[in-house]
């Protein structure tokens, strides 16, 4: 048997149970058939074998983002106005100008959407008000979502169209921002967004969703991602299928489906595990609270920059218990967004009851984000077998704006990789893109260094080693998505997903990890990206 592909003369970081370092690998029919020394691989080289001489370069297992929103972001690029710092928005005037430009090209009365707004990146260091958004248009409903995704701001036209006034009460699981006189200022938290923005108004066309998904997944390959674990609703699920059936997915995709779709899925007999090596459903997603980057996660200690504010719950205990219990009784796995310690505690209470009523041998329910923790919460997470996936890039990318909100003491128990690993909890890490950039090397950099963009230390007691950080994007991510037998490490028999790096991630100065070039991304033994 001769190999289809051979990589020789390199440093192969296998991340196998012994954390072995090899020199070469051979691939046949998309799987690793030999991992060892170059002399071990050379006998498998034939006339048809593609041989890549690594010349000492480092290879790591394919990197996996264990929670993100790539499908919706791909479609959103076609539909929304980018209001990020990276897009050149540095002030509220810039933001309003961008939205005004779109409104001038949009039929009167149609929605104008902005996304990726980040108050900490604006000169004013605050969000715009509805009156400022009125400057973009008085003839269009205008709404923008912030980088955290759980907070939006709308203009006066949007409120009027929805019939919402200062006398409208806050919805269950949501909140309207108001000034000291009780007047609506434009801010919408959680379920309040749904009251202003009709679902149909935010839906891309099928073509937008498909083309956007393909484009962003191709970009993911260029930064070393070989698999993403996406959160999807109807249109995103269809987009992934459309890309797969229309020429193939650029990288592998795993999906948590919005729990609202549980009744439909259950009737059709669709549950986690359905799919193949390229595209598969892995669980159901439920939301408990707000966002860390928006400083709205539900916490037990008040926000230092907002006295008396403890974040926003997106649900009630009664709603959460019934929704989760109905799905759990039917055998579904639960991935819940629970950020703050108050939300995490509620989720654990419900899962403790669920596992008592409907016990399973290997449940692998997940806590997505699981950001603000305490020793007691870590103990309960370990006891219940909950699998947290934490923000990878946040300490670096969002750190500077988190310090005033949480304070240095609380940041020592946020994005708590060290605490979880020391407790024997198999955590993974993620970007939550678009809430942070998706390049995994930025995330590994943040997990190892725990310094902000401005260079400030942030929760340094939670630092991990480079190898540990790599495992959060490989071995542990594979385990969380039920793929540990085929992905996550470079071992014989596993799928041949690998990343060739331009520098050795194990020896490069830690402060340069984010700048390591990705030279090549290989999936199924095929090169899907080459620098």
N, C-alpha and C positions, 0 to 999 in steps of 0.2 A: 504494500500500500504506500503510495506516494502522496505527500501533502499538497494541498492547493496553495497554501501560503506558509512561509517560514520567516520568522523574525530572528535574527542571529546577532551575536556580539553586542548584547545590550545589558541593561540592568533591569530585570523583570521583577517588579514588586508584586508578588503573587497575592499577598494578604490571605494566604491559606492559614489553617490553624496554627502552624509553626512560624508564620510570618517569614517564609522562605524567600530568599532572593535567588532568582535563576538568571541564566544568560540568554536563553532562546526558547521559542515556542514553535510548534507546528500545528497547522489547522487543516482539518479535512471535513468537508460537508458542513461547515459552519461551527464545528466544535473543536476544542483543544484536544489533540491526540498525544501531544508530548510537551512537557514543561521540564526543562532541565538545562544542561550545558549545551553549548553550540555543537560539540562533538556528538551529543546524543540526538540532535535534530538533523544533522547533515545526512545520515543514511535515509531519511525520509524525503530528501529533496530529489525531485525528478525533473525531466525535461519541461513539464508543464507547470512546475511549482514556481510561484512568484516568490522570490527571495528578497527580503529587505535587510540590508546590513545596517544595523542601528548605530554602529560606530560609537558605542558607549552610551547612547541615549537611554533615558529611563522610560519604562512602560509601566502603567498602572492599570488596574481593572477599569472597565467602562464605568463612568461616573453617573450616578442616579440621583435626580432631584426628587425627594420623597413627598413633596407636596407643592403644587403650583397651579396656575390657571392659564396654561399656554393656549388652549383652544379659544378661550374667550378673549385673550389678549390679541391673538392673531386676527380674529374677526374685528375686534375693536379698533385696530389700527386703520382698518378700512372705513370705519364708521365714525370714530371720535376724533376730537382735536387733542393732540398731545400738548399737555401743559407742564411738562417736566422741565427741570433745570437743564437736562441734557438737550432738550429741544429749543433752548434759548429763552425760556421764560424765567425772568429774574425779579419781576415785580408784579403787583396787581394790575398796573397799566399794561404791561406786556400781555398778561393773561386775558384781560378784557379785550385788548386789540386782536388777539388771536381768535377769540370767540366772535368778535364783530366781523372779521374777515369771512368766517364760515357762514355767519347769518346772512351776509350780503349775497352769498351764493346758494342760499337755501330758500325754498318756497315759503311764503308767509304762513305762519301758523305751525310749521313743522319744527320738530325738536332740534336743538343744537346741543350736542354733548361735548363736554371736555373730560379728560381723565388725566391721572398722574399728577394732580396738583399737590404740592408739598409746601405747607406754610413756612416750615423752617428754612426753605431754600429761597423764599421771597424776601425782598428788601424790607418789607413792612413787618416780617416775622409774625404774620397772622393770616387767617383766611379772609377772602373777600366777603362782603355782606351781599344780601340780595339787591340792595340799592345800587351797589357798585356793578353787579352783574346786569342791572337794568341798562347800564351804559353799553352793553354788548348788543342788546336789542330790546325794544318794547313791543315788537310784533312777533316774537318767537318765544316759546318756552325754552329757557336755557337752564341747563343743569351741568354741574361738574362733579366728578368723584375724586376723592383724595387718594394719595398713594396707598393708604391703608385699606381702602376699598369698603370701609364700613361707615363712612361719613361722606355726605354730599352737601352741596350748596345749590340752591335754585334761585331764579330771579322772581320778581313780582308776578310776571305774566304766568309762570308755571303754577304759583300758588293760586292765583285767581282762576285759572283753567280747572284746577283740581277742586275748587270750592273750599279751600282751606283758609281760615281767617284766624285772628288772634284768639277767638273763642273756641277754636277746634281743640279738643283735648288730645294729649299725647296718646298714641296707640299702645296697646300691649306689646312689649318688646321693642319699643322705639321712643324717640324723643325729638321734639322740635326745639331748636335753640331760640331763646327769647331774650330781649333786653330787660333792663330794670323796670320798665313800664309794662312788660308783658307782651310787647310787640314782637312778631316773628322777625328774626334777623336773617333767615335764609338757610341756617344749618339744619340738616336732617340726619338723624341717627337711626341705623338699623331699619325697623319696620316702617318708620316715618317716610323713608325713601319710596317705599312701595305705594304710599298714599298719594304721592306727587307724580311719580313716573309710571305710566302704564307699561305693563310688560311688553306689549306689542311695539311700543315706541323705541325700545332698546334692542330689538332683534335685528341682526344682520340678515342679508339675503343668504340663501344656501351657498351661492357661489362665493360671497365674501367670506363666509365661515370656512369653506373648504380651502380656498386659496390662502387665506390668512394662516390657517393651521399648518399648511405645507411650508409656507415661508418661515414661520417661527421655529418649526421643528428642524428645518435645515440650518437655521442659525444656531440652534442648540448644539447640533453636531459640531459646529465650528469651535465651540468652547469646551469640548470634551464630554458633553452629555450624550450618553447612549440610551438612556431611558428616562422618561418623566412620568411621575405619578400625578395625574391631573384630576381636578374636581370638575365635574361636568353636569350639565342639564341636557335637555333634549337636543338643542341645536348643536352643542359642542360634541355630544356623542355621535350625532349624525355626521358632523364634519370629520371626525376621526375615521369613521367608516368610509366616508367618501374619498378621503385621501388614500386609505388602505386599498380600496377597490379600484382606484383610478391611477394606479401606477406604483403603489406601495408607500408605506410610511418611511420617512427619512431616518427616524429612530424609533425605539420601542415606546409604547404608551401603556400605562396602567391607569385605571379610572376608579375614583369614588363618585358614585352617582348621588345627586341631591336626594335627600330622604323623602322629599315631597313626592317623588316618583315611585316610592315603594309600592303603593297599591297596584300600579300598572305593571311594574316589574314582577311582582309576586303572582299576578294573574297569568303572566306569560311564562312563569317558571325561570325567570332570569335572576341569577344570584352570583355571588363572588365565585371566581374560578372560570366563568364562562369566557371563552376566547382562546387565543393561542399565544405563542412566544412574542408576537408583535403587538397585539392589542387584546386587553383583557379587563374585565370588571373585577374589582377587588373588595368593594364594600359600599356603604352608604354614608353620606356626609350630613352632619347636623351642626347647627350654629348655636352656641351658648352666649357669646358676648362680643364686645367690640374689638378694636384693633390696638396693637401696641404702638405702631408708628403714628396713629391718630390720637394716641393717649386717651383711649376710651374703653380699654379692657376693664372688666369688672373685678375690682380689687377690694381688699378688706381695710387697707390703709389709704387715706385720701391722697390725691395727687398733690404734690408739693406746690405746683404752679396754679392749682385750682382748688383753693381751700373749700372743703365740704363736698367735693366731687369724687365719687368712687367708681366712675365708669358707667357703662350701660350694658344691661342684660338684654339679649335679643330674644328671650323667651321667658317663660315662667316654669317653675318646678313641675307644675301639673301638666302643662303642654309637653315639656321635654320628656317627662316620665311616660306619658301615654304614647307619644310618637316613637320613642326608642323601644319601649317594651313591645309594641305591636310588631315592629320589624324584627326584634331579637327573638321573639317567640317563633318566628318563621325561619330562623337560622341565619339571618343576615349578620355580617360583621359591621361594627359601628366605628366610624372615624368622626370624632367630634372636635369642632373648633372650640377650645376652651383655653383662653389666654391668661386671664388674671386668676389669682388664688381663690377668689369667691366662685368664679365659674368652674374652675377645676374641681373644687370641693363638691359642688352640686353634681357635676358629671360623675364623679367617683361614687357618690351616694346612689345614684341611679344605676350605675353599672354593678355595684355590689348587690343591689336588689335583683337586677336582671340575671346575674350569674347564679344567684341563690335559687331563683325560680326556674331558670333554664340553663342548668350547668353544662359546660362544654369542657372537653379535655384540653383543647389548644385554641382559646378564643381569639387572641391577637387583636383585640380592640385597640384603637389608637386614640391618643390625645394629640391633636394637631396644634402646634405652637407650645402649649404647656409652659408658658413663659415665666410667670411669677410663682415661685414655689416656696415651700417651707419644708423642714425635715419631716414633719408629720405627713405632708402630701407625698413626699418621695417614698416614705414607708408604705403608705396605702397603695400607691401606684405599683410598687414592687409586689405587694401582697396580692393585688388583683390581676397582675400580669398585663397591665395596660402598657402599651408601647408609645412613648412620646416621640414626636418628631419636632425638633426645635428649629428656630430661625438660625440659618447659617451666617448670612452676611450682616445681620443687624447691628452687632457691636461696632462694626466698622462703618457701615453705610448710614445708619440712623442714630448711632450712639450719641452724637453731639446734642441732639435735641431731646434725648431721653434723660440726660443727667438732670436738667432742671425739673423734670416731671417726677422722677422716681428717687433721685438722690443716690449718692454713692453706696450707701449701706444696702439699700434694696437691690441695686444692680449687681451686688455680689451673689444674689440668688435668682438671677434672670438669665435666660439662655443657658441653663445650668448643666452644661455638658459634664463637667467634673463631678458634680454631686450625683448625677444619675449613673455615670460609669462606675464610680466608687461603690454605689449601692447595688451594682450588678444588673442595672436596667438596660436593655438593648435599645438605646435611643438611635434615631437617625437624624438627619438635618436637611433643611430645605430652604428654597429662596422665597416661596410664596409669591413668585413673580405674578403680577406686576408690582407687588408691594416692596420688592427690592430687586436689584439686578440678578440675573440668573447664572452668570459665570461661576461654576463651582469652585474655581481656584480663589475667587474673592472670598467665598464662604469659608474655605479651609484656612485662608489667611486670617480671617476674623476669629475663628475658633481657636487658633493657635496663639495669636498675638493679643487679642482682647484690647485693642486700641481703636479709637475713633479715627475718622478721616483727619481730624485736627491733631491727632497724635496723643489724645488724652487716654490714660488707662481707664478701663471700664470693666469692673467685675473681674479683676485679674485672678481671683481665686478659682475661677471656672476655666482657666486655660487648660488645654489638652495638648498632647504631643501631635506631631504631624501624622504619624501612623494612626493614632486614634481618630484624628479628624478625617483622614482618608476613609476609615472604616464607616464613619457616619454617612458617607456618600457612596459606599460600595456594599460591603458585607451586611451592615445593619439595615441599609435601605432595601436590599434584596430580601432580607428576612421579613421586614415589615410588609412587603408586597407579595409574600408567599412564593418567592422565587429563589430561595436560598440553594435549591438543588441545581440551578442553571445559571445564576448570575451572581455578581458580587466579588468573586475572587477568580484568580487565574489558576485553575486546577483541571487536570485531565478529565474530559467528559463534559465539562461545562461549555456554554456558548462562548464563542470567540469574540467577546466585546472587550476592546482594549483602547488605551489612549497613549500615544507617543508624545512625550514632553520634550521641549527644547533644553530644559535644565533639570537637574536632579532635585526633585522636590524634598528628598530626605536630607540633603546637605546644603541646599541654597540657604543663605541668611533668611530667617523667618519673615523679616520685614519685606522681602521681595517675592514671597510666594504668589501674591495676586498678579504679578507681572510675568510669571513663567509662561512662555509661549506654548500653545498646543500645536504640535507639528502635524499630527495625524490622528484621526478617529476611525476606528475599525469596529464594525458590527457584523456579526455572523461571518467573520473572516474576510469581509469585504471593506475596502477603504471607502468611507462615505464623506470624508473631508481630508484634504491635504493642503497644508500651507503653501 
